[in-house]
Amino acid sequence: MKPKRFTTAQVRQARAGLQMTQAQFAEHLGVSLGAVRAWEQGRTSPGTVAAQRAVERAIKSVQTRTQEE
């Protein structure tokens, strides 16, 4: 199975939609602040399955909130 790739915009939107700073988002996902910064700057993308799933859950959470408004 190919790893899911997230765009910088998707990562940023997920974090912003949860109203978290980069540091808060990193702690929430269990990754380093540097990892979140690298994702948002497009230098890397979530590499572990756990990080990919966490970002995917965050995106879905934001989409659900948006649909409810």
Buried (B, 14 or more C-beta within 10 A) or exposed (E): EEEEEBEBEBBBBBBEBBEBEBEBBBBBBEBEBEBBBBBBEEEEBBEEEEBBEBBBEBBEEBEEEEEEE
